[in-house]
Amino acid sequence: MLLQPRNGAEDQCRELKLQIHRGTFMFFSCDNYSKCKLVSQYDGTICDCGEGMHCYVSLVKSRSKDKVSDSQDGVFVKRLTRVMISDNLQVMPPSSESSFSLLSMLGVIDVNSVEERTFDIGVDTVVDLLKSSLVSETALTEILLKPKEIPDIVKKISKRHGFSLKTKSGDCTSKGNDKIRIKLMLSKSKKMVCYAEVREDFVNLLFSFLTVPLGYILKEMDGAASKGCINHLYDSIASLDVEKYFKSNDHKEILLSPKIAPNLGYANQLLRVEEAVHPEYYSVLYGPYARNISADKPTSGTVTAISVKDPISSHKLTKTSGGFVMGPGMFTVTDDLTVTPISAVSGVSALSKLKVPLNDVEERSVYVGTKEAVHLMVNSFISESALTDTFISQVLKVPKQES
């Protein structure tokens, strides 16, 4: 669920001509599929009957012949929509005014120096383009004209960024029932967070960052500095006219305010990102051993409603933690968000790597609410010192309380 997270817009992505989410549209059942009427999106989920769900179940489309599929009618934008896309992924109407403005901005005066080229784009190129958009302001040039020079993401991520937040939660020094308490180990001389000692609730928050759609992160960045150009793509979508370019306002909102996939949310999720719901699925049984489900209600055969099992609720041990990690437990989290089970040497090891002496370490406790969770998520996306960039300024403002 974390290393290969599903997409909250899977129904739309399934219709794309190039699918970078290949292999995610799968379902599994137990051996008692026809009796339990349950499927899971994850191999090995425990069914209500107690058996593991390991049997592959195919998804079939049972659309009537006179119904036009999404791919024929467009997916997010209307079919046959034409746009112009700049090197930094700004999407614009294909007008002469836009063309001249773009050429002028690039310093192109002689139109005879402009050359037209045609490229065939495959899935691998799209994936490389996505990577480049996170770290480069010239994504199309990097991928189409310099394919062997894809930027190194780690080297190009900047260290420190300041940005505003749209969330309006309490500050990190106030207590509350919906906040997580963590213990920070600070270097007094370097004014940085060396590591944090946390419980499973904070680790669940960190791990949930892997399930959050890119569009949600860009929305919450709200003008934060970025080495890449993916934010231009997001801003372009916001400015394009719905009636002219998009299939509907709902399709535009899927891109601007994307949801996490069904079952990827959990109780007390601080990010408050909305969770998508499963569509209705139906079992189509033409024989006792048929294993397939339909996203549309079939018109023939024995049709039965099928439910999708929540994999988290299928394991009793995980219920205590309300997320991805079994608890109770303690963990060490370094400034670059490396998570390890806490041990007698984990803290010492972190200090040793940072060359911070023990007499320079100060312990502080902070409370993490929605505001801090969003701040930390954005910093995890654009910084290699996420804990420091999120908490250090707030911690230094408040004098240490004597116990």
N, C-alpha and C positions, 0 to 999 in steps of 0.2 A: 504493500500500500504506500510505502514511503519512497522506495527506490524506483518504482515504476508506477507513479500515481496516475490515476485515470483523469479524464477530462470532463468537467461539468457540462461541456457543450459537445458531448460525443455524438449525439444525433446529427448535429450539423457537420461535424468534422468527418463523419462517415461518408458524407457526400462530396468531400473535396476531391479534386482530380489528383492532387499529390497529397498523400497522407503521411505525415511524420509521426502519427500515433499508430503506426502499423502494429497489429498484434494485440491491441487493447480491447477489441470488441469481442471478447470471449466470455463464456459462461461455463460453470461447472455444476454438477449435481452429484448426489449420492447414488447408490445402486437402487434405492427405492424412489426414483424420480417420479413415477406415475402416482405413487401413494403420498409422498411428502409434499409434492407440488412446490418445491423450493429450488432455487438456483443461487449461485454466488458468482461474483466477478473474480474471485480469488481462489485458486487451486488450494485445497486443503482446509477450507473453512469447515467447521463442525456443524453438521445438519442438526435439526431439532430431534432427529431420531438417534443421534449420537454417533453416526457414521461420518467419515471424512468425505468431503465433496471433491472427488477427483475425476469424475467422468465428464468429458467434454460435451457440451450442449451447443449446437449450432444455432445461430440467429438467422432467421429467414425473413424476407420481405414479402408480404402477401398483398401488395397493392393491386388494385383492380387495373385492368388494361387502359381504362380511360382516364386514370389519374396520373398527372404529370409529376415525376419525382423532383425532389429538391435540386438535384444536380443539373437537371434540364432547365430548371427555372431560376438558377442561381442558388448560391448557398447563403452568404451573408449579403452580398451586393446583388443587384438585379442582373439578370442575364444580359450579356452584350454591353454591359457598362464599360466605358473607356475612361481611363484616368492617366495622368502623367505622374511619374514617381521620380523624385530627385535622388541624388547620390546618398543623401542623408535620410532617405525614406519619408520625405514629405510627400503626401498624396494630394494632387491638385487636379482641377478640371483641365482637360486638354485644350486650352485656348492659346491663341497667338500671344495674348498679353502675358500669360503665365510663362510661355516659352521664352519670350524676350526678357522677362524679368529674371528668369533663372540664368540665362546666358550672361546677362549683364552682371549678376551677382558673382558669377564665376570668372568674370573678367574677359569673356569671349567677345571680341569686337568684330573680327572677320568671320562671317558665317561660312566662308569657304574652308575654314579650318575644322569645321564640324563634320564628323564622319558617322554614318549610320551602320550599325552592326546588329545582327540577329543571333540570338542564343537559344539553345535548347536547354531547358531547366528541368532537372530531375530532383528526386527526394534528397539525395546527398547534398546537392547544391543549396537547396532550401535550408537544410539543417546548418550548413556552413554559414549561410546568410544570417540565420538567427543568431548564431554565435558571434558573428562579426558585428551585428547590430547592438550587442551588449557592450562592446569595447571600442568601436570605431565610428567616426563621424562620416566615413566614406565607405559605407558597407558594400554598395554595388561595385565600386572600383576594386575594393579588396578581394571580392569573390569572383567577379566576372573577368577582370583584366589582370589580376595578380593572384591566381588561384593557389599558388604555392607559398603565398606569404600571408596566410591567415593569422591574425594577431593572437598572441598568447594572452588568454584572458587573465591569468594570474598576474602577469607582469604589468598589464595595462590598467588594472583596477586601482583607483586612487585611494589614498589613505584617509583623508579627512573631508567631511562634507557637512554643511549646515543646511537645514531645511525646516520648513514649517510643517505643522501637522493639522489635519482637519478634525481629528478626534478631540473631544473635550472631556477628558477624564481628569481625575484628581492628580496632584503632583506625586512624585515617587516617594515622598517622605510621609504621606498620610496613610493611615491604615484603612482597611475596608474588607468586607467579606469576599469581594470579588477580586482581591489582589493576591499575588504570590510573593512570599517573603524569600529573599535570597541573601546570602552572605558573600560580600566582595572582599577580596584580599588586594589591597592597593599598594603600589610603590609610592611612598611619600615624595621621593626625590624626582622620579620620572613622571609623576601625576598620571598614572595609568593603572588600569585594572589588570592585575597579573592573572588571576583566575577567580572563579566563583565556586562556592559549595552550595549545591541546590538539591531539592527533592525531585521526585518524578514529575510533579506538576509543571515545573519549569522546563524539564526536558521534553515533556509532551508539547509545550508551546514551541520550543525550538524545532522539534521534528515536524510540527505542523507547517512550518515555513515551506517544507518541500512539497506540500500539497496545494499551496496557494497559487492561483493562476497568475501569470505574468501581468496581465492587465490590471489586476487588483493592486499589485505592488506599484505599478506605474501611476495608478490613480492616487495612491497614498503618498507617493514621492512628492507630488504637488510642487514641482519646480526645483527639486533637488538637483544638484550638479551631477552630471553623468558623463562618463567617457564615451558612451555609445550614442547611437541615434535612434534607439527604439522608442524613446519618448516623443520624437517627432512623429512617428507613425501613430502613436496614441493620440496626440494632439490633432493630427489630421483627421482621424476618424470623428473626433468630437466636433470639428468644424464643417464636415461635409453635410450637405443637405439630405435629410432622410428621404423625402419624397422622390428626389432625383436619383439617388445612388443606392439606397438600401432596400431590401425586400420589405422591411417594416421597421418601426421604431424599436420593437422587441429585439430584432436582430442586431441593431446598432447597440442596444443596451447590453446584449450578451458580450460584446467586445469591450465596452467601456466599464461595465460593472459585472465582470464575470463571477460565477459562483464556483465553489469547490464541488467536486464530484460527490454524488450520493455516498453516504457512509464514511466520508473522510472527516466529518465534523465529530465533535465529542462534547460532553457536558462541560460547562464552565470554560469554553473556548474564548480567550480574551480578545482575539482579533475581531470577533463578531462578524466574520465574513459569512455571507449567506450560503447555505448548502442547497444544491440542486436536489430534486426529487426524481426517483425512478419513474420512467413512463410505465404505462400498463403493458404487461407482457402476457402472452397467451401460449399455452401448450397446444400443439397441433398433433393429435395422435391418430395416425392412420393404421397403427399396429401396436402391439404391446411393447415393442422395443424401440419405438421412435424416440429420438432424443433431439428435439429442436424446439425453439420458441420463436414467436413472431412478435414484432413490434407493432403490428396492426392486427386487428381482430380478423381472423380468417373467416371465409364464407362457407367452408366445407370441412368435413372431418369432425372429430370429437374435440371441441374447443374447451379448454379449462384455464381459468386465470392462474397465473404463476406469480409467486412472491419472490423478492430478492432478499437473501439473508444478509444481515449486518454481521461482518466477520468479527468485529470487536465484541459484540454481545454474545458470540458463540463460545468465548473462552472465559470461564468463571474467574480466573486469576486476574484478567485485565479489567474486570468490572470495578475493582477496588481503586484503580488509578484513574478511571474515566478517560482513557486515551490509548496511546500506543505502547506505553511502557508499563511493565508490571511493577507493582509497589506493595508496600513501602520500600523505598531505596534512596540512597544518597549518591550523588554524582559530582565529578569535577568538570567544570566547563572553562576552557581557556579563552583568552581574549579573541582568538580567531574562531571560536565556537567549536573546538574539538571537544567532544563529549566522551568521558570515560567513567566507569564505576569508581567511586571514591576508594582510596587505599591509603595506607600509612605513608606511601612515598609519592603519591600523585601530586600533592602540593609542592613538595620539595623539588620534584622533577620539573614542574612548571617554572618555579623560581630560578632553578639552575639554568634552564634554557634562556631565560630573560636576563641572566646575570644580575639578579636582584638579591642582595644580602638579607638575611632574616631580620636584622635590626632596622631595615628600611620598610618593613611591611606593616601595614595598618589594616585592621579589620573593620568593615562597615556593613550594616544591614540596610537594605532598601526594599521597598514594596513595588511590585510590578503590576500595573493595571493596564487597561486598554491602550491608553496613550503611550505608555512605555513599551508595550508589546508591539505596537505599530512602528514606533521609532526604531526598535531593535530589529524588526523584520526588514525595514528599509536599509538600515546600516549593514545588515548581513548580506545585502544585495550589492552594496557599493563600497564596502570598506573591509579591510583585513583586521581591524581592531574594533569589532562591533560592540563589545561590552564597554570599552573605554569611551567610544563616541556616544554611546547611549546614556551612560550613567555618571561619568566623571564630573561634568560641569554641575550636575545637580547635587552630587555628594559633597563637592568642595564648598558649596554654598551653605551647607548645614554643618555646624560644629559637631564633633563626635560626642555622643552622649555617654557619660560615665555610668557604668553599671553598678 
